[in-house]
Amino acid sequence: MEKKKMAFAGSWYPASSNECEASIQGFLKEKQGTLGGHFIGGIVPHAGWYYSGSIACRVIASLDPGKGSDEKIDTIILFGAHMHKQSEPFILIHGAVETPFGDIEVDKELADKICAGISIRKRAPLKFPDENTLELQYPFIKYFYPDAKIVVCGVAPSFFASIIGNMAVEEAKNLSRNIKVIGSTDMTHYGPDFGFTPAGTGKKAVEWVKNENDRDAIQAMMEMDESNIIAQGLKNKNMCCTGAVAATVAACKKLGAVKAIELDYATSFDKSASDSFVGYAGILYSLS
């Protein structure tokens, strides 16, 4: 089976299954751990595991129905990718993605159905881009949902994002798939390294990012407002994968989500103080 090889293992996250598992077990013990509830989707960050792995891990683990549940998760739909408004959305059409825990098979039938309904570029594993937004979630997905298949999609920050999210859920329902939806984005990329310094430097800049710029984006995520999500990302540069977030929110609403919960928020400044830093948020969407 043709597969997308790992590109960031050994640098952005551990290369071996033992090291990955040790990291994951450590993440699960941080702060409040996972959240209990019936969550159908979430937003995760995608920096190196040292910086944001804990948040991503605990969001993805919280989607697990837990022991004692007879719910079987068939497919994880993962939205991500760094894209411009005019970029062409793309999808992994067949094969598998490689992780330290083993391969995750692509849900080809669902991917084909999505492609039949909308205009989206089909990509084979060997032509699929090396995207940290996507790859850094694969080990978590394989670890917590070892039997699930995957649909991986890059989404541009435009009105089309909501259409993709809705279409993915509609076709999953038509195939009787039980799915969970994950959107991958980091928040404000602030500082001279990113050419973005509207609040100067130092402590005041960190506070502005945490309490104003990122908070506005998180509020849009919490309100499940796709139009405001897209507007926030394009105007305020407070989400680097705005399309992925909008598609995830649309998909979760289509699945019946009525409430959002903020699991955690952090910045790379917390780990390594610098004039250039990035924000990370973890959001979960619930049926009740």
C-alpha positions in Angstrom: 0.0 0.0 0.0 1.4 3.4 -1.0 1.9 5.6 2.1 2.8 9.1 3.1 6.1 8.8 4.9 6.9 10.7 8.1 8.9 13.9 7.6 9.0 15.4 11.0 9.6 12.4 13.2 12.8 12.7 15.3 12.7 16.5 15.2 9.2 17.9 15.8 8.1 14.7 17.7 9.8 11.4 18.8 10.7 8.9 16.1 10.1 5.7 18.0 6.8 4.3 19.4 8.3 3.9 22.9 9.4 7.6 23.0 6.0 8.7 21.6 4.1 6.7 24.2 6.2 8.1 27.0 5.5 11.6 25.8 1.8 10.9 25.5 1.5 9.4 29.0 3.3 12.5 30.3 0.9 14.9 28.4 -2.1 13.1 29.8 -1.0 14.0 33.4 -0.5 17.7 32.7 -2.9 20.3 34.0 -6.5 18.9 34.1 -5.7 16.0 31.8 -8.5 15.0 29.4 -12.1 16.2 29.6 -15.1 14.0 30.0 -18.1 14.4 27.8 -19.5 13.5 24.4 -17.2 15.5 22.2 -17.4 15.1 18.4 -14.6 17.4 17.3 -11.9 19.7 18.4 -9.2 22.3 17.5 -5.5 21.4 18.1 -2.2 23.2 17.7 0.7 21.8 15.6 4.0 23.1 16.9 6.7 20.7 17.9 5.5 18.4 20.7 7.8 20.2 23.2 5.7 23.3 22.8 2.2 22.3 22.0 2.0 18.5 22.1 0.3 18.5 25.5 -2.7 20.5 24.3 -3.1 18.6 21.0 -2.8 15.2 22.8 -5.4 16.0 25.5 -7.9 17.4 22.9 -7.6 14.3 20.7 -7.7 11.9 23.7 -10.9 13.7 24.9 -12.7 12.6 21.8 -12.4 9.0 23.0 -15.8 7.8 24.2 -13.9 6.0 27.0 -14.0 2.6 28.6 -17.4 1.1 29.0 -18.7 2.7 25.8 -19.6 0.5 22.8 -19.1 3.4 20.4 -16.8 2.5 17.6 -15.0 5.4 15.8 -14.7 4.5 12.1 -12.9 7.5 10.7 -11.1 10.6 11.9 -11.4 13.6 9.6 -8.4 15.9 9.9 -8.4 19.4 8.4 -5.2 21.5 8.3 -2.5 23.0 6.0 -1.0 26.5 5.7 -3.0 28.0 2.8 -3.9 31.4 1.3 -7.4 32.5 0.5 -6.9 31.6 -3.2 -5.2 28.2 -2.5 -6.8 25.1 -3.9 -8.1 22.7 -1.2 -6.6 19.2 -1.4 -7.3 15.7 0.0 -5.3 12.5 0.4 -7.1 10.1 -1.9 -5.8 6.6 -1.0 -3.1 4.7 0.8 -2.0 5.4 4.3 -0.1 7.8 6.5 2.9 6.5 8.5 3.3 7.0 12.2 5.7 5.5 14.8 2.8 3.4 16.0 2.0 2.0 12.6 0.2 3.1 9.5 -3.3 4.7 9.4 -5.3 3.7 6.4 -7.0 6.3 4.4 -10.8 5.9 4.2 -10.7 5.8 0.4 -14.5 5.3 0.0 -15.3 8.5 2.1 -12.5 10.5 0.4 -13.9 9.5 -3.0 -17.4 10.6 -2.0 -16.1 13.9 -0.8 -14.3 14.4 -4.1 -17.4 13.6 -6.1 -19.4 16.3 -4.4 -17.0 19.3 -4.4 -14.0 20.6 -6.4 -10.9 19.5 -4.5 -7.5 18.5 -5.6 -6.8 14.8 -5.3 -3.3 13.9 -4.0 -1.6 10.5 -3.8 0.6 9.7 -0.8 3.9 10.2 -2.7 2.7 13.6 -3.9 1.2 14.7 -0.6 2.9 17.8 1.0 5.0 17.6 4.2 2.6 19.5 6.5 3.4 19.7 10.2 -0.2 20.9 10.7 -1.3 17.4 9.7 1.6 15.0 10.5 2.0 16.0 14.2 -1.5 14.8 14.8 -1.1 11.3 13.2 0.7 9.6 16.2 -2.0 10.8 18.6 -4.7 9.6 16.3 -3.1 6.2 15.8 -2.4 5.8 19.6 -5.9 6.6 20.8 -7.9 5.2 17.8 -5.8 2.3 16.5 -8.5 0.9 14.4 -9.9 4.1 12.8 -9.2 5.2 9.3 -8.5 8.7 8.3 -9.4 11.4 5.8 -6.8 14.2 5.5 -7.7 17.5 3.9 -6.1 20.9 3.4 -8.5 23.7 3.5 -8.1 27.3 2.4 -9.5 30.3 4.4 -12.5 31.1 2.3 -16.3 30.5 2.3 -15.5 27.2 0.7 -14.2 25.9 4.0 -17.7 25.6 5.5 -18.9 23.7 2.3 -16.0 21.2 2.7 -16.8 20.6 6.4 -20.5 20.1 5.7 -19.9 17.9 2.7 -17.5 15.7 4.7 -20.1 15.1 7.3 -22.9 14.5 4.8 -21.0 11.9 2.9 -19.9 10.2 6.2 -23.5 10.0 7.2 -24.4 8.5 3.8 -21.8 5.8 4.4 -22.9 5.3 8.0 -19.5 6.3 9.3 -19.1 7.2 12.9 -16.6 10.1 12.7 -14.7 12.6 14.8 -13.4 15.8 13.4 -10.1 17.6 14.2 -8.9 21.0 12.9 -5.3 21.9 13.2 -4.1 25.5 13.7 -1.7 27.6 15.7 -2.7 31.0 16.9 -0.9 34.4 16.5 2.7 34.2 15.2 4.1 37.3 16.8 7.5 39.0 16.6 10.2 40.1 14.2 10.8 36.5 13.0 7.2 36.6 11.6 7.2 40.3 10.6 4.2 41.0 12.9 4.8 43.4 15.9 1.7 45.6 16.3 2.1 45.7 20.1 5.9 46.3 20.2 8.0 43.8 22.1 8.4 42.5 25.7 5.7 41.7 28.2 3.1 44.0 26.8 3.3 42.2 23.4 2.8 38.8 25.1 -0.2 40.2 27.1 -1.7 41.6 23.9 -1.4 38.3 22.1 -2.8 36.3 25.0 -5.6 38.7 26.1 -6.6 40.4 22.9 -5.6 39.0 19.6 -5.7 35.3 20.4 -8.7 35.8 22.7 -10.7 37.3 19.8 -10.0 34.2 17.7 -10.8 31.8 20.5 -14.1 33.7 21.1 -15.0 33.1 17.4 -14.2 29.4 17.8 -16.3 29.2 21.0 -19.2 30.9 19.3 -18.9 28.5 16.3 -19.0 31.4 13.9 -17.3 30.3 10.6 -17.6 33.8 9.0 -16.0 35.5 12.0 -13.3 32.8 12.2 -12.3 33.5 8.6 -12.5 37.2 9.1 -10.3 37.0 12.3 -7.6 34.9 10.7 -7.3 37.1 7.6 -7.5 40.4 9.3 -5.8 39.9 12.6 -3.4 37.0 11.8 -4.5 35.1 14.9 -4.9 31.7 13.2 -2.5 30.3 10.7 -4.9 27.6 9.4 -8.2 29.5 9.4 -9.8 27.4 6.8 -9.2 24.2 8.8 -10.9 25.8 11.8 -13.9 27.0 9.8 -14.3 23.5 8.2 -14.1 21.8 11.6 -16.7 24.1 13.1 -19.0 23.6 10.2 -18.6 19.9 10.4 -19.2 19.8 14.1 -22.3 21.9 13.8 -23.5 19.5 11.1 -23.0 16.7 13.6 -25.0 18.5 16.2 -22.5 20.4 18.3 -24.1 23.0 20.5 -21.3 23.9 22.9 -17.6 24.6 22.8 -15.2 24.1 25.7 -11.7 25.6 25.9 -9.4 22.9 27.2 -6.2 24.9 27.4 -4.2 27.8 26.0 -0.5 28.5 26.0 2.3 30.2 24.1 5.8 29.2 23.1 6.9 32.1 25.3 5.9 30.0 28.3 8.5 27.4 27.3 11.1 29.7 25.8 10.9 33.5 26.3 11.6 35.4 23.1 10.5 38.4 21.2 9.1 36.0 18.6 6.5 33.5 19.9 3.3 31.6 18.9 0.0 31.0 20.6 -1.7 27.6 21.0 -5.3 26.8 21.8 -7.2 23.5 22.5 -11.0 23.6 21.9 -13.6 20.8 22.1 -17.1 20.7 20.6 -19.8 18.9 22.4 -23.3 17.6 21.7 -24.6 18.9 25.0 
